[in-house]
Amino acid sequence: MLEAECRDDDWSNMAAEEDEHGNFAMHYFVSNRSYISDTPRNSTEVDARHMNIWWDYEVTYKLWHAHPPALSTPNRDNQLPLQIALLAGREQIVSFLLIKYPEAALRVNSMDNIHVFIHLLGYISIENRVMKVYYPGECFSTMYFLVRLRPDIVGYAFWPHSTHPQAV
């Protein structure tokens, strides 16, 4: 169980196991829908949300540290953990995955959509506590790296959202 306290070798064994669909523990963990993005209704929910953000980060970090290749290994459906986390609404995890493996934004054809790419830049541009505390300055470095991978994205900064720079 992911919630249980584990020794480091337990994390390594669990994180490196692959199922018949090519999923590692990282793929499974990031696929769980996040309720963190729901708007908190009271102070108790705000506190719970902050605890969940930290817990998500800790588990993601431990899975990554135990088996780094999981971030760059697609499952049998050709989905990387980054794509799975995006589909599940795991905003905080998307930030972490982008910082640890920014190339994932370009690895799969379905991620090549310019609007998805801009959305990804938005995830890492939002300063959240976890990334700010553990990775100061890396959000900016990752954004710079991603923009260098897709220089055509710079044209979107100078055009209204309703028009494409090449259509004008």
C-alpha positions in Angstrom: 0.0 0.0 0.0 1.4 3.4 -1.0 0.3 5.0 2.3 2.3 2.7 4.4 5.7 3.7 5.7 8.2 1.8 3.6 11.9 1.2 3.8 14.0 2.5 0.9 14.5 -0.9 -0.6 10.7 -1.5 -0.4 10.2 1.7 -2.5 12.8 0.6 -5.0 11.2 -2.8 -5.4 7.7 -1.5 -5.7 8.6 1.4 -8.0 10.6 -0.8 -10.5 7.8 -3.4 -10.9 6.0 -3.3 -14.2 2.6 -4.7 -14.8 1.4 -6.5 -18.0 0.3 -3.1 -19.4 3.7 -1.5 -19.0 2.7 0.6 -16.0 5.1 1.3 -13.1 3.9 2.5 -9.7 4.5 6.0 -10.9 2.0 5.5 -13.7 -0.6 4.3 -11.2 0.0 6.9 -8.6 -0.3 9.9 -11.1 -3.5 8.3 -12.6 -5.5 8.8 -9.4 -7.8 11.8 -9.8 -6.8 14.6 -7.6 -9.3 16.4 -5.4 -6.6 19.0 -4.6 -7.8 21.1 -7.5 -11.3 21.3 -6.1 -12.1 24.7 -4.5 -11.9 24.4 -0.7 -15.1 25.4 1.1 -13.8 26.1 4.6 -10.5 26.4 6.5 -10.5 22.6 7.3 -10.6 21.8 3.6 -7.8 24.4 3.0 -5.6 22.7 5.6 -6.4 19.2 4.2 -5.6 20.5 0.7 -2.2 21.7 1.8 -1.5 18.4 3.5 -2.6 16.5 0.3 -0.3 18.6 -1.8 2.7 17.8 0.4 1.7 14.1 0.6 1.4 13.9 -3.2 4.8 15.5 -3.6 6.4 13.1 -1.1 5.0 10.0 -2.8 5.9 11.2 -6.3 9.4 12.1 -5.2 9.9 8.7 -3.5 8.7 6.9 -6.6 10.9 9.0 -8.8 13.9 8.6 -6.6 13.4 4.8 -6.4 13.0 4.3 -10.1 13.8 7.4 -12.3 13.3 5.6 -15.7 9.6 5.4 -15.0 9.2 9.1 -16.0 10.6 8.4 -19.5 9.0 5.0 -20.0 5.6 5.0 -21.8 3.2 2.2 -20.9 1.7 -0.1 -23.6 -0.8 2.7 -24.5 2.3 4.9 -25.2 1.4 7.2 -22.3 4.1 8.8 -20.1 3.4 9.6 -16.5 3.2 13.3 -17.5 0.3 12.6 -19.9 -1.5 10.5 -17.4 -1.1 13.2 -14.7 -2.5 15.8 -17.0 -5.6 13.7 -17.8 -6.1 13.1 -14.1 -5.9 16.7 -13.1 -2.8 16.3 -10.9 -1.5 19.9 -11.2 1.2 19.7 -8.5 2.5 16.4 -9.9 2.6 17.8 -13.4 4.9 20.5 -12.2 7.2 18.0 -10.6 7.2 15.7 -13.6 8.0 18.6 -15.9 10.9 19.7 -13.8 12.3 16.2 -13.6 11.8 15.2 -17.2 10.8 18.2 -19.4 11.5 16.3 -22.6 8.2 14.4 -21.9 6.4 17.5 -23.3 7.8 16.6 -26.7 8.2 12.8 -26.6 4.7 11.8 -27.7 2.9 13.2 -30.7 -0.3 13.9 -28.8 1.6 16.3 -26.6 2.7 18.3 -29.6 -0.4 20.4 -29.7 0.7 24.0 -29.1 -2.2 24.7 -26.7 -1.3 21.8 -24.5 2.3 23.0 -24.5 1.2 26.5 -23.4 -0.9 24.8 -20.7 2.2 23.0 -19.5 4.2 26.2 -19.3 1.3 27.5 -17.1 1.6 24.7 -14.7 5.3 25.3 -14.0 4.9 29.1 -14.0 2.5 29.0 -11.1 4.6 29.3 -7.9 3.4 26.6 -5.6 4.8 25.8 -2.2 6.2 22.4 -3.0 8.2 23.5 -6.1 9.3 26.8 -4.5 10.6 25.0 -1.4 12.3 22.0 -2.9 13.3 23.4 -6.3 13.9 27.2 -6.1 14.7 28.6 -9.5 14.1 25.3 -11.4 10.6 26.3 -12.5 12.2 29.2 -14.5 15.0 27.0 -15.8 12.4 24.4 -17.0 10.3 27.0 -18.7 13.3 28.3 -20.5 14.3 24.8 -21.6 10.8 24.1 -22.9 10.6 27.3 -24.8 14.0 26.5 -26.4 12.5 23.1 -27.5 9.5 24.9 -29.1 10.7 28.4 -30.2 7.5 28.8 -32.3 5.7 29.3 -29.0 7.2 32.7 -28.6 5.0 34.1 -31.4 1.9 33.4 -29.3 3.0 35.9 -26.7 2.5 38.8 -29.1 -0.9 37.8 -30.6 -4.4 37.9 -29.3 -5.7 34.6 -28.0 -8.3 34.4 -30.8 -5.8 34.4 -33.7 -2.9 32.2 -34.6 0.3 34.2 -35.4 0.7 32.4 -38.8 -3.0 33.1 -39.8 -2.6 36.8 -39.7 
